[in-house]
Amino acid sequence: MSKVIVIHGLDQETTIKVMKAAKAVLDDPKSVAFATSTETNLKWPLENLVNEVWGDHEYLKASPPVLPS
């Protein structure tokens, strides 16, 4: 089952705090994807948003970005 938390209307600092707080209480924080609303995705059916976010989450888990050292 896809687990997605969608955040709407919060500034960046508060969004990060919410994400950290959610991860702190989850048994498996990596099993949940986060999304913030955009002008575009606010018009999507929720099912489409969840599928898009979850697909990106799965892709990034399988192919994590290489960060510069």
N, C-alpha and C positions, 0 to 999 in steps of 0.2 A: 504494500500500500504506500502510495506517495504521501509524504508528510511535508506540507508547505505552510509557512507562516508568512502572510502578506501584511505589510506595514504600509499604512496610508496616513499622510498628513503630518508626519513628524519631521523635524529637522535632522540633519545628518548625525549630530552628536547624540541626540535622543534615540535615534534609530539604532546606533551602535550599542548604546546602553541596553536597549530592549533585547537586542540579539544576544549580548553577553549574558543578560539575566536569564533568558530562555535556555541558552546552552548550559548554564550552571545548574538548572533543575532537571534537565533531560537525562535519562539513563544512557542514551547514545546520541550525543549532540550531532554527530556526523550523519545521522539518519534523517535529519531535517534540513530542508532547503528554505532559504529566506528570499523574499522578493519585496521590492517597494513598488508602489503604484507609479504609473507614468500616465501622461495624457493619452497615450496609445492603448496601454493595457487596461485602462479603466473602461474601455468600450468593449473589451472581450468578454465572452462568457467565462465564468470562473473555471470551468472545466478546461478551457483552452489555456488559461494562465497557468493553472496547476501543471498541466502536461508540459508546457513550454519550460517552466522553471525546473520541474523535475528532470526533464531531459538534459538540460544544461548541468544540473547537479550531478547526474550520473556520468555525463561526459567528463566533467572536471575531476570526479573521483577516479575515473579510469585513466585520465591523462592530465595529471596536475601540471599547472604552468611551472616552468623553470624560472625561478626568481634570480635576478642578478646578485652576485655575491659581493 
